[in-house]
Amino acid sequence: DVMHPTRIVEQVTYMLSLDQNDCDRTLLGCKFVREPEDSTWHYTQWANGLSDERLHLEQFREITILQPTWMMSRKRFEELGGYIEAPPPQNNDVENGAGCQHDYQQQQQPT
Protein backbone atom coordinates (compact mmCIF):
# COMPACT_ATOMS: atom_id res chain seq x y z
CA ASP A 1 0.00 0.00 0.00
CA VAL A 2 1.03 3.60 -0.58
CA MET A 3 1.37 5.93 2.41
CA HIS A 4 0.72 9.59 1.68
CA PRO A 5 3.58 11.85 2.83
CA THR A 6 1.42 13.83 5.29
CA ARG A 7 -0.60 10.94 6.72
CA ILE A 8 1.26 10.65 10.04
CA VAL A 9 1.24 14.41 10.64
CA GLU A 10 -2.48 14.60 9.91
CA GLN A 11 -3.30 11.66 12.17
CA VAL A 12 -1.14 12.97 15.04
CA THR A 13 -2.72 16.43 14.68
CA TYR A 14 -6.19 14.90 14.89
CA MET A 15 -5.29 12.75 17.91
CA LEU A 16 -3.84 15.79 19.70
CA SER A 17 -7.08 17.70 19.11
CA LEU A 18 -9.04 15.16 21.20
CA ASP A 19 -9.42 15.30 24.97
CA GLN A 20 -7.37 12.62 26.75
CA ASN A 21 -10.31 10.27 27.39
CA ASP A 22 -11.41 10.33 23.75
CA CYS A 23 -7.83 9.97 22.57
CA ASP A 24 -7.33 6.86 24.70
CA ARG A 25 -10.51 5.30 23.24
CA THR A 26 -9.81 6.12 19.58
CA LEU A 27 -8.57 3.78 16.89
CA LEU A 28 -7.87 6.12 14.00
CA GLY A 29 -7.49 5.03 10.40
CA CYS A 30 -7.54 6.60 6.98
CA LYS A 31 -8.26 5.89 3.35
CA PHE A 32 -5.64 3.97 1.41
CA VAL A 33 -4.22 3.38 -2.05
CA ARG A 34 -3.21 -0.10 -3.17
CA GLU A 35 0.01 -0.91 -4.99
CA PRO A 36 -0.53 -2.21 -7.58
CA GLU A 37 -3.64 -0.08 -8.01
CA ASP A 38 -5.87 -2.84 -9.39
CA SER A 39 -5.23 -5.27 -6.53
CA THR A 40 -8.39 -5.79 -4.48
CA TRP A 41 -9.93 -2.77 -6.25
CA HIS A 42 -13.47 -3.71 -5.18
CA TYR A 43 -12.53 -3.91 -1.48
CA THR A 44 -10.51 -0.69 -1.75
CA GLN A 45 -13.45 1.16 -3.29
CA TRP A 46 -15.85 -0.23 -0.65
CA ALA A 47 -13.61 0.57 2.36
CA ASN A 48 -12.64 4.05 1.17
CA GLY A 49 -16.30 4.92 0.52
CA LEU A 50 -17.73 4.06 3.96
CA SER A 51 -19.62 6.80 5.79
CA ASP A 52 -19.14 7.20 9.55
CA GLU A 53 -22.40 5.31 10.11
CA ARG A 54 -21.33 2.44 7.83
CA LEU A 55 -17.91 2.28 9.52
CA HIS A 56 -19.70 1.61 12.79
CA LEU A 57 -22.19 -0.91 11.36
CA GLU A 58 -19.78 -2.83 9.13
CA GLN A 59 -17.38 -3.54 12.02
CA PHE A 60 -19.53 -6.55 12.88
CA ARG A 61 -18.90 -8.27 9.54
CA GLU A 62 -15.67 -6.90 8.09
CA ILE A 63 -12.49 -5.08 9.05
CA THR A 64 -13.26 -1.45 8.23
CA ILE A 65 -10.00 0.23 9.30
CA LEU A 66 -7.06 -1.27 7.48
CA GLN A 67 -4.21 -2.28 9.74
CA PRO A 68 -1.43 -0.29 8.02
CA THR A 69 -3.36 2.93 8.73
CA TRP A 70 -4.04 2.35 12.45
CA MET A 71 -3.10 4.94 15.02
CA MET A 72 -3.90 4.91 18.73
CA SER A 73 -2.46 6.42 21.88
CA ARG A 74 0.54 4.70 23.45
CA LYS A 75 -1.52 4.24 26.65
CA ARG A 76 -4.20 2.33 24.76
CA PHE A 77 -1.61 0.34 22.81
CA GLU A 78 0.02 -0.80 26.05
CA GLU A 79 -3.36 -1.54 27.70
CA LEU A 80 -4.14 -3.87 24.80
CA GLY A 81 -0.83 -5.67 25.22
CA GLY A 82 1.03 -4.16 22.28
CA TYR A 83 0.96 -5.59 18.80
CA ILE A 84 0.90 -9.35 18.40
CA GLU A 85 0.83 -10.42 14.75
CA ALA A 86 0.03 -14.02 15.61
CA PRO A 87 -0.06 -15.55 19.09
CA PRO A 88 2.49 -18.33 19.58
CA PRO A 89 1.06 -21.83 19.91
CA GLN A 90 0.82 -23.28 23.39
CA ASN A 91 2.72 -26.52 24.11
CA ASN A 92 -0.46 -28.59 24.31
CA ASP A 93 -1.68 -27.07 20.99
CA VAL A 94 1.40 -28.35 19.19
CA GLU A 95 1.19 -31.77 20.86
CA ASN A 96 -2.47 -32.09 19.87
CA GLY A 97 -1.88 -30.91 16.30
CA ALA A 98 -3.88 -27.71 16.78
CA GLY A 99 -1.06 -25.18 16.43
CA CYS A 100 -3.22 -22.64 14.58
CA GLN A 101 -6.37 -22.87 16.64
CA HIS A 102 -6.77 -20.63 19.69
CA ASP A 103 -9.60 -19.43 21.85
CA TYR A 104 -9.75 -15.64 21.94
CA GLN A 105 -11.68 -13.54 24.38
CA GLN A 106 -13.03 -10.25 23.11
CA GLN A 107 -13.25 -7.46 25.64
CA GLN A 108 -15.43 -4.42 25.29
CA GLN A 109 -14.36 -1.24 27.01
CA PRO A 110 -17.04 0.51 29.09
CA THR A 111 -18.37 3.68 27.51
C-alpha positions as CSV (number, residue, x, y, z in Angstrom):
1,D,0.0,0.0,0.0
2,V,1.0,3.6,-0.6
3,M,1.4,5.9,2.4
4,H,0.7,9.6,1.7
5,P,3.6,11.8,2.8
6,T,1.4,13.8,5.3
7,R,-0.6,10.9,6.7
8,I,1.3,10.6,10.0
9,V,1.2,14.4,10.6
10,E,-2.5,14.6,9.9
11,Q,-3.3,11.7,12.2
12,V,-1.1,13.0,15.0
13,T,-2.7,16.4,14.7
14,Y,-6.2,14.9,14.9
15,M,-5.3,12.7,17.9
16,L,-3.8,15.8,19.7
17,S,-7.1,17.7,19.1
18,L,-9.0,15.2,21.2
19,D,-9.4,15.3,25.0
20,Q,-7.4,12.6,26.7
21,N,-10.3,10.3,27.4
22,D,-11.4,10.3,23.7
23,C,-7.8,10.0,22.6
24,D,-7.3,6.9,24.7
25,R,-10.5,5.3,23.2
26,T,-9.8,6.1,19.6
27,L,-8.6,3.8,16.9
28,L,-7.9,6.1,14.0
29,G,-7.5,5.0,10.4
30,C,-7.5,6.6,7.0
31,K,-8.3,5.9,3.4
32,F,-5.6,4.0,1.4
33,V,-4.2,3.4,-2.0
34,R,-3.2,-0.1,-3.2
35,E,0.0,-0.9,-5.0
36,P,-0.5,-2.2,-7.6
37,E,-3.6,-0.1,-8.0
38,D,-5.9,-2.8,-9.4
39,S,-5.2,-5.3,-6.5
40,T,-8.4,-5.8,-4.5
41,W,-9.9,-2.8,-6.3
42,H,-13.5,-3.7,-5.2
43,Y,-12.5,-3.9,-1.5
44,T,-10.5,-0.7,-1.7
45,Q,-13.5,1.2,-3.3
46,W,-15.8,-0.2,-0.6
47,A,-13.6,0.6,2.4
48,N,-12.6,4.0,1.2
49,G,-16.3,4.9,0.5
50,L,-17.7,4.1,4.0
51,S,-19.6,6.8,5.8
52,D,-19.1,7.2,9.6
53,E,-22.4,5.3,10.1
54,R,-21.3,2.4,7.8
55,L,-17.9,2.3,9.5
56,H,-19.7,1.6,12.8
57,L,-22.2,-0.9,11.4
58,E,-19.8,-2.8,9.1
59,Q,-17.4,-3.5,12.0
60,F,-19.5,-6.5,12.9
61,R,-18.9,-8.3,9.5
62,E,-15.7,-6.9,8.1
63,I,-12.5,-5.1,9.1
64,T,-13.3,-1.4,8.2
65,I,-10.0,0.2,9.3
66,L,-7.1,-1.3,7.5
67,Q,-4.2,-2.3,9.7
68,P,-1.4,-0.3,8.0
69,T,-3.4,2.9,8.7
70,W,-4.0,2.3,12.4
71,M,-3.1,4.9,15.0
72,M,-3.9,4.9,18.7
73,S,-2.5,6.4,21.9
74,R,0.5,4.7,23.4
75,K,-1.5,4.2,26.6
76,R,-4.2,2.3,24.8
77,F,-1.6,0.3,22.8
78,E,0.0,-0.8,26.1
79,E,-3.4,-1.5,27.7
80,L,-4.1,-3.9,24.8
81,G,-0.8,-5.7,25.2
82,G,1.0,-4.2,22.3
83,Y,1.0,-5.6,18.8
84,I,0.9,-9.4,18.4
85,E,0.8,-10.4,14.8
86,A,0.0,-14.0,15.6
87,P,-0.1,-15.6,19.1
88,P,2.5,-18.3,19.6
89,P,1.1,-21.8,19.9
90,Q,0.8,-23.3,23.4
91,N,2.7,-26.5,24.1
92,N,-0.5,-28.6,24.3
93,D,-1.7,-27.1,21.0
94,V,1.4,-28.4,19.2
95,E,1.2,-31.8,20.9
96,N,-2.5,-32.1,19.9
97,G,-1.9,-30.9,16.3
98,A,-3.9,-27.7,16.8
99,G,-1.1,-25.2,16.4
100,C,-3.2,-22.6,14.6
101,Q,-6.4,-22.9,16.6
102,H,-6.8,-20.6,19.7
103,D,-9.6,-19.4,21.8
104,Y,-9.7,-15.6,21.9
105,Q,-11.7,-13.5,24.4
106,Q,-13.0,-10.3,23.1
107,Q,-13.3,-7.5,25.6
108,Q,-15.4,-4.4,25.3
109,Q,-14.4,-1.2,27.0
110,P,-17.0,0.5,29.1
111,T,-18.4,3.7,27.5
